[in-house]
Amino acid sequence: MENQTAVPSTSKPNTRVKVVLKVTEGPEIGKIFEFTTTNNFLAGRSLHAHLRLDPKADPYISRNHFFLEIWPPRCRITDLGSTNGTFVNDERVTQKELSSGDIIKIGKTTIFFDIVQNTEPEPSQLICAICRRNVIDEVAGQNTEDLKYVVYICNRCKAKEDLERTLAMSRATGQYNCSVCQTDVSDLAIMDGRAEELKEVAKYLCPTCSGAMPAAPGDKPSAGPYRFMSKIGSGGMGQVYKAVHQATGRLVALKWIYPHVYKDTAGIKLFELELAVQGRCVSPHLVRFYDQGASPAGYYFASEFLSGGSTESLVVDRYQGGLDPALATGIICQALEGLRDLHRQGFLHLNLKPSNILLDRPLGEKGLTVKISDYGLAVPYGLAGNSTIYKEGEYPGTLLFRPPEQILRPQDVNEVTDVYSMAVCLYYLLTGKYPVAYPSPLDLVQSGEEVTPLRQPLEIVIDDPPIPILQHCPEMLDTLAAVVDKAVSKEIKKRYKSADELRDDLETIMGMESWRL
């Protein structure tokens, strides 16, 4: 897989198929909805519903009845706890992936689901992500369907980057030491020519220290040039291991991708998009991408190894509750710097949550740096409508870090969407709870038993106003509470419009209180 990425600038989607929903029975008979790109669809009595059904005409419809996640040609339907149920081909379902020809029935309404050939024209522009020129001629004869998930770098810009990298290698200086025993490992570190490029972030192990660390148990002793060590996490796309690049001794966090993620072409391309975004974005507060590859067992990619863990673990494991306001605010201020840099480089993250905000070293050590990770949903601005709501296998509480517009109007998301999610992260770090009534991971740990929520998190995000933070933390500074409550408002007009705007207000409070991270 080549780390090459592309941004179609046209509003005309380029997909070979489209998803069609046609209402064939009921009060809204004749309505047709068509989708050629990733989108979401809500049906019910709610004012937010895309298919809004009048309760007087059909009393069997719930406020939020069912929800569709559409990424052509796939489509998943989820019943939102409706009273009278959602039926697919006369079978009541909780969640189901739809097939062409399926019949959806709710109350008096019947909907025909179909996947048909899309005849819309292909894009006439392909904009280089660096120089912003139209370089569509460079891909003449290629299948432009493949460009839907790509961040394209033109040949001229790519050649310039290669030259700059070569010059940087020729200027390489300095000594590189083992991060455990401090032995000089410069001869190893420079083996792949990237030591100078990665000198600010990379950590190394000498052969002795590397060999003393046991290999990870199981059937993954190595992946390409990497040797697995301990498992450090897992998520919707795969498992993450501490590993070492055997030629250079460079420590990495290596993400091993689940086979089901790349079971089809779309899955592989979404994985490649994650790599492309992470590879393009460089900032002191963004996790640095190193490498990608494939072995007979599957795909993997490597990034800088951070030993401090996630801010989620601070809440759930270390403090088992909300963090000190100075600590929580300092962490989020650094993370907002990374978010600002991500936005300036033309990308949206769209999956911000405490488990994706990491510390480069254990809490309490000097020089602590906070970094944003996990670009599995990230997209260039021009492809925002192609992002899913969440990745398969994720904890449903992930949705509670998303604003309503990310669910209802994914094609309209922008930097304000990410700022909201970062604000919910701050709320969570301060309280250990979400801004709405839904059990958090900390609640589940403290209760000692599994809690079954009465409502779907998706419905809560759409409908419920945020709980003022002083209800959870009545002793909190009024100034900080006011900033947090503004930042987690469900109404876009009331929120902060940029990462810098929110960070400025938080840093003002930190300065007044003499808080330091």
C-alpha positions in Angstrom: 0.0 0.0 0.0 1.4 3.3 -1.0 1.0 6.2 1.3 -0.6 8.4 -1.4 -3.7 10.4 -0.6 -6.5 12.5 -2.8 -9.2 15.0 -2.3 -11.8 15.2 -5.0 -13.0 18.8 -4.9 -16.3 18.4 -6.8 -19.6 18.1 -5.1 -20.6 15.3 -7.5 -20.0 12.0 -5.7 -18.1 9.4 -7.6 -19.6 6.0 -6.6 -20.7 3.2 -8.8 -23.9 2.5 -6.8 -26.4 4.4 -4.8 -28.8 3.4 -2.0 -32.5 4.2 -2.6 -35.3 4.2 0.0 -38.8 4.4 -1.4 -41.9 4.7 0.8 -44.4 2.3 -0.7 -47.1 2.4 1.9 -48.3 4.8 4.6 -48.9 8.5 5.1 -45.7 9.5 3.2 -46.2 7.1 0.3 -44.2 8.1 -2.8 -41.3 9.7 -1.0 -37.9 8.7 -2.3 -34.4 9.2 -0.6 -31.2 8.5 -2.5 -27.6 8.3 -1.2 -24.4 8.1 -3.2 -22.0 8.8 -0.3 -21.8 7.9 3.4 -24.8 9.3 5.2 -27.2 8.8 8.1 -31.0 8.6 8.1 -33.4 8.9 11.0 -37.1 7.9 10.9 -39.7 8.8 13.5 -41.9 11.6 15.0 -38.9 13.8 16.0 -38.4 17.2 14.4 -34.9 16.0 13.6 -36.1 13.0 11.6 -35.2 12.8 7.9 -38.5 10.8 7.4 -40.8 12.5 9.8 -44.1 10.7 10.4 -47.2 12.4 11.8 -48.4 10.6 15.0 -52.0 11.5 14.1 -51.7 9.7 10.8 -49.7 6.8 12.3 -49.9 6.4 16.1 -47.5 3.4 16.1 -44.4 5.4 15.4 -41.9 6.3 18.2 -40.2 9.6 18.5 -37.0 8.2 17.2 -37.9 4.9 15.6 -35.0 3.6 13.6 -31.7 4.8 12.3 -29.8 3.9 9.1 -26.0 4.2 8.7 -25.3 4.3 5.0 -22.0 3.8 3.3 -22.9 2.6 -0.2 -23.4 -0.2 -1.0 -23.6 -1.2 2.7 -26.4 -0.1 5.0 -27.1 -0.9 8.7 -30.4 -0.4 10.3 -30.8 0.0 14.1 -34.0 0.1 16.0 -33.9 2.9 18.6 -35.9 1.1 21.3 -39.2 1.8 19.5 -42.4 0.6 21.3 -43.9 -1.2 18.3 -40.7 -2.4 16.7 -38.8 -2.2 13.4 -39.4 -5.0 10.9 -37.2 -6.2 8.0 -38.9 -8.7 5.8 -41.5 -9.3 8.5 -38.9 -10.1 11.1 -38.5 -7.7 14.1 -34.9 -6.5 14.3 -32.6 -4.7 16.8 -29.8 -4.2 14.3 -29.3 -5.7 10.8 -27.2 -5.1 7.7 -29.6 -4.6 4.8 -29.6 -6.2 1.3 -31.1 -4.9 -1.9 -34.8 -5.7 -2.1 -35.4 -5.7 1.7 -38.7 -4.4 3.0 -38.7 -2.2 6.1 -41.9 -1.8 8.0 -42.7 0.5 10.9 -46.3 1.1 12.0 -48.4 1.8 8.8 -45.3 2.7 6.8 -43.4 0.4 4.4 -40.1 1.3 2.8 -38.4 -0.6 -0.1 -34.6 -0.7 0.2 -32.7 -0.9 -3.0 -29.1 -0.6 -4.3 -28.9 0.6 -7.9 -26.3 1.6 -10.5 -25.3 5.3 -10.1 -25.2 7.2 -13.3 -23.9 10.5 -12.0 -20.8 11.9 -13.7 -17.2 11.4 -12.4 -15.4 14.3 -10.8 -13.7 16.7 -13.2 -11.2 17.9 -10.6 -8.6 16.3 -8.4 -6.9 18.8 -6.1 -3.4 18.2 -4.7 -3.6 18.5 -0.9 -0.3 20.5 -0.9 -0.2 22.9 -3.9 -4.0 22.9 -4.4 -3.7 22.5 -8.2 -6.1 20.5 -10.3 -4.1 17.5 -11.3 -6.9 15.3 -12.7 -4.7 14.6 -15.8 -2.3 12.6 -13.5 -4.9 9.9 -12.9 -6.2 9.7 -16.5 -7.3 6.1 -17.2 -7.5 5.2 -13.5 -10.6 4.1 -11.8 -11.7 7.3 -10.1 -13.8 5.4 -7.7 -10.5 4.6 -5.9 -10.0 8.3 -5.3 -13.0 8.7 -3.0 -10.9 7.7 0.0 -7.6 9.3 -0.9 -5.6 12.5 0.0 -3.8 13.0 -3.3 -0.3 14.4 -3.5 0.7 15.4 -7.0 3.9 14.1 -8.7 5.6 17.5 -8.4 4.9 17.9 -4.7 5.9 14.3 -4.0 9.2 14.8 -5.8 9.9 17.9 -3.7 9.1 16.1 -0.5 11.5 13.2 -1.5 14.2 15.8 -2.2 13.7 17.5 1.1 13.9 14.1 2.9 17.1 13.2 1.1 18.7 16.5 2.1 17.6 16.0 5.7 19.2 12.6 5.7 22.5 14.0 4.5 22.5 16.6 7.3 21.8 14.0 10.0 23.8 14.6 13.2 23.6 13.7 16.8 23.8 10.7 19.0 20.9 8.2 19.7 20.8 6.3 22.9 18.9 3.3 24.2 15.9 4.5 26.2 16.6 1.9 29.0 20.3 1.7 29.5 21.5 4.8 27.6 23.9 2.8 25.4 24.8 4.6 22.2 22.7 3.0 19.4 23.4 5.6 16.7 24.8 3.0 14.3 21.5 1.1 14.4 19.2 4.2 14.6 20.4 5.6 11.3 20.0 2.3 9.4 16.8 3.3 7.5 17.8 7.0 7.1 14.9 8.3 9.3 16.8 9.0 12.6 17.1 12.8 11.9 13.5 13.1 10.7 12.2 11.4 13.8 14.7 12.7 16.4 12.1 14.6 18.4 9.8 11.7 19.0 11.5 8.3 18.4 12.8 6.1 21.3 15.3 3.2 20.8 16.3 0.0 22.4 19.8 -1.6 22.2 19.9 -5.3 21.2 20.5 -6.3 24.8 17.5 -4.5 26.2 15.3 -5.4 23.3 16.2 -9.1 23.6 15.5 -9.0 27.4 11.9 -8.0 26.7 9.6 -11.1 26.1 7.7 -11.4 22.9 4.0 -11.0 23.0 2.1 -14.3 23.6 0.0 -15.8 20.9 0.5 -16.2 17.1 2.0 -12.7 16.3 5.7 -12.9 17.1 6.5 -10.5 14.3 5.0 -8.4 11.5 7.4 -7.6 8.6 10.4 -5.9 10.2 8.8 -5.6 13.7 8.9 -7.8 16.7 5.9 -7.7 19.0 6.3 -7.2 22.7 3.4 -6.5 25.1 -0.2 -5.8 24.1 -1.2 -2.2 25.1 -4.7 -1.8 23.8 -7.5 -2.7 21.4 -10.2 -0.9 19.5 -12.7 -1.1 16.7 -10.1 -1.6 14.0 -7.5 -3.8 15.7 -5.1 -4.5 18.5 -2.2 -2.3 19.5 1.2 -3.8 20.6 4.4 -2.4 21.9 6.9 -3.5 19.3 10.5 -2.8 18.1 11.8 -2.2 14.6 14.4 -4.9 14.5 16.8 -3.2 12.1 17.0 0.1 14.0 15.8 -0.8 17.5 13.1 1.9 17.2 10.2 1.5 19.7 6.8 1.7 18.1 3.1 1.3 18.9 2.1 -1.2 16.2 -1.6 -1.5 15.3 -2.5 -4.9 13.9 -5.7 -4.6 11.9 -8.6 -7.1 12.4 -9.3 -9.1 9.3 -13.0 -8.0 9.1 -11.9 -4.4 8.7 -10.3 -5.1 5.3 -12.7 -7.8 4.2 -13.8 -5.7 1.3 -12.3 -2.9 -0.9 -14.0 -0.2 1.1 -12.5 -1.4 4.3 -9.0 -1.4 2.9 -9.4 2.1 1.5 -10.7 3.4 4.8 -7.7 1.9 6.5 -5.5 3.5 3.9 -7.2 6.9 4.5 -6.4 6.6 8.2 -2.7 6.1 7.3 -2.8 8.9 4.8 -4.2 11.4 7.3 -1.8 10.4 10.1 1.2 10.4 7.7 0.4 14.0 6.4 -0.2 15.6 9.8 2.9 16.5 11.9 2.6 18.4 15.2 4.1 18.1 18.7 0.6 17.2 19.9 -0.4 14.7 17.2 0.9 11.1 17.4 3.6 10.7 14.8 3.1 8.1 12.1 6.2 5.9 11.2 5.4 3.1 8.8 2.8 0.8 7.3 2.9 -2.6 5.8 1.3 -6.0 5.1 2.3 -9.5 5.9 0.5 -12.8 5.0 -1.4 -12.5 8.3 -2.8 -9.0 7.6 -2.2 -5.2 7.6 -0.4 -3.2 10.2 0.9 0.3 10.8 3.4 1.7 13.3 3.5 5.0 15.1 5.5 6.6 18.0 5.3 4.7 21.3 3.9 6.7 24.2 4.4 5.2 27.6 1.9 7.4 29.6 -1.3 5.7 28.5 -4.6 7.4 27.7 -6.5 10.0 29.7 -9.4 7.5 29.8 -7.2 5.3 32.0 -6.5 8.3 34.3 -10.2 8.6 35.0 -11.1 4.9 35.2 -8.0 3.3 36.6 -5.7 5.8 38.3 -8.1 8.3 40.0 -11.3 6.4 39.6 -13.1 9.7 39.2 -12.7 13.2 37.9 -9.2 14.7 37.7 -8.0 17.8 39.5 -9.3 20.8 37.4 -5.7 22.0 36.9 -4.6 18.7 35.5 -7.7 18.2 33.3 -7.6 21.7 31.9 -3.9 21.5 31.2 -4.3 18.2 29.3 -7.1 19.6 27.2 -5.2 22.8 26.4 -2.3 20.8 24.9 -4.8 18.5 23.1 -6.5 21.6 21.6 -3.1 22.7 20.2 -2.9 19.4 18.4 -6.5 19.8 17.1 -5.7 23.3 15.9 -2.7 21.9 13.9 -4.8 19.1 12.5 -7.4 21.6 11.3 -4.8 24.0 9.9 -3.5 21.1 7.8 -6.9 20.6 6.3 -8.3 17.6 8.3 -11.1 16.8 10.7 -10.6 14.1 13.4 -14.3 13.2 14.1 -13.4 10.6 16.7 -12.1 12.5 19.7 -12.5 10.9 23.1 -10.4 10.3 26.2 -9.0 7.0 25.0 -7.6 8.8 21.9 -5.9 11.5 24.0 -2.5 10.1 25.1 0.4 11.0 27.3 4.0 10.6 26.0 5.3 9.6 29.5 3.8 8.7 32.9 2.0 11.4 34.8 4.4 13.3 37.1 7.4 13.1 34.9 8.8 16.4 33.7 8.2 17.5 30.1 4.8 15.7 29.8 3.3 16.1 26.3 -0.3 15.3 25.4 -1.0 13.9 21.9 -4.1 13.1 19.9 -4.2 9.6 18.3 -6.5 7.3 16.2 -7.4 8.8 12.9 -9.8 6.0 11.9 -12.6 8.4 11.1 -10.5 11.4 10.1 -11.1 12.9 6.7 -9.9 15.9 4.7 -12.4 18.8 4.8 -13.6 18.0 1.3 -14.5 14.4 2.2 -16.3 15.1 5.5 -19.5 13.5 4.2 -17.7 10.2 3.7 -17.0 9.6 7.4 -19.0 7.0 9.4 -20.4 7.7 12.9 -18.3 5.1 14.6 -16.2 2.1 13.8 -17.6 -1.4 14.2 -16.8 -2.9 17.6 -16.6 0.4 19.4 -18.3 0.9 22.8 -21.6 2.7 22.1 -20.7 5.4 24.6 -18.3 6.7 21.9 -21.4 8.3 20.3 -21.8 10.5 23.4 -18.7 12.5 22.4 -20.3 13.5 19.1 -22.6 16.5 18.6 -26.0 16.0 17.0 -25.0 17.4 13.6 -22.4 14.6 13.2 -25.2 12.1 13.4 -27.9 13.9 11.6 -26.0 15.9 8.9 -22.5 14.3 8.5 -22.0 16.1 5.2 -22.0 19.4 7.2 -19.5 18.6 9.9 -16.5 21.0 10.3 -14.0 22.1 12.9 -16.8 23.1 15.3 -17.7 19.4 15.5 -14.3 18.5 16.7 -14.2 21.3 19.2 -17.4 20.1 20.7 -16.0 16.6 21.1 -12.9 17.9 22.8 -15.1 19.9 25.2 -17.0 16.6 26.1 -13.6 15.1 26.8 -12.9 18.0 29.2 -16.3 17.4 30.9 -15.5 13.7 31.2 -12.0 14.3 32.6 -13.5 16.7 35.2 -16.4 14.5 36.3 -15.9 10.9 35.1 -19.3 11.3 33.5 -20.9 12.2 30.2 -22.8 15.5 29.8 -26.0 13.5 29.4 -27.6 10.7 31.5 -25.9 7.6 30.3 -23.6 5.2 32.3 -19.9 6.0 31.7 -17.1 3.3 31.9 -16.4 4.7 35.4 -20.0 4.1 36.4 -19.8 0.5 35.2 -16.6 -0.1 37.1 -17.9 1.5 40.3 -21.2 -0.4 40.2 -19.5 -3.7 39.7 -22.1 -4.9 37.4 -23.3 -4.4 33.8 -25.9 -1.6 33.5 -28.4 -1.8 30.7 -29.3 1.8 29.6 -33.0 2.4 29.0 -32.3 4.4 25.9 -30.0 4.3 22.9 -27.0 6.7 23.1 -27.7 7.9 19.6 -31.2 9.1 20.7 -29.8 10.8 23.8 -27.3 12.7 21.7 -30.0 13.9 19.4 -32.6 14.9 22.0 -31.2 15.5 25.4 -29.7 18.9 26.6 -26.4 18.7 28.5 -26.4 18.5 32.3 -24.8 21.6 33.8 -21.4 20.5 35.1 -22.0 22.1 38.5 -24.6 19.4 39.1 -21.7 16.9 39.2 -19.1 19.2 40.7 -20.8 21.9 42.7 -17.4 23.1 44.1 -16.0 23.8 40.6 -14.9 27.4 39.7 -17.9 29.2 38.2 -15.6 30.6 35.4 -14.5 27.1 34.4 -18.0 25.7 34.7 -19.3 28.5 32.4 -16.6 27.7 29.7 -17.4 23.9 29.8 -21.2 24.5 29.7 -20.8 26.8 26.7 -18.5 24.3 24.9 -20.8 21.3 25.3 -24.0 23.1 24.1 -26.0 21.1 21.6 -26.7 24.4 19.7 -23.9 25.1 17.3 -24.4 28.9 17.5 -23.7 28.9 21.3 -20.5 26.8 21.1 -16.8 27.7 20.6 -16.0 28.0 16.9 -12.3 27.0 16.9 -9.8 25.1 19.0 -7.9 28.3 19.7 -11.0 30.1 20.9 -11.7 27.4 23.5 -8.0 27.1 24.5 -7.7 30.9 25.0 -10.5 30.9 27.5 -9.1 27.8 29.3 -5.6 29.3 29.5 -7.0 32.5 30.9 -8.5 30.6 33.8 -5.2 28.6 34.2 -3.3 31.9 34.4 -5.6 33.4 36.9 -5.4 30.3 39.1 -1.7 29.7 38.6 -2.4 26.2 37.3 0.4 24.3 35.6 0.3 20.8 34.0 
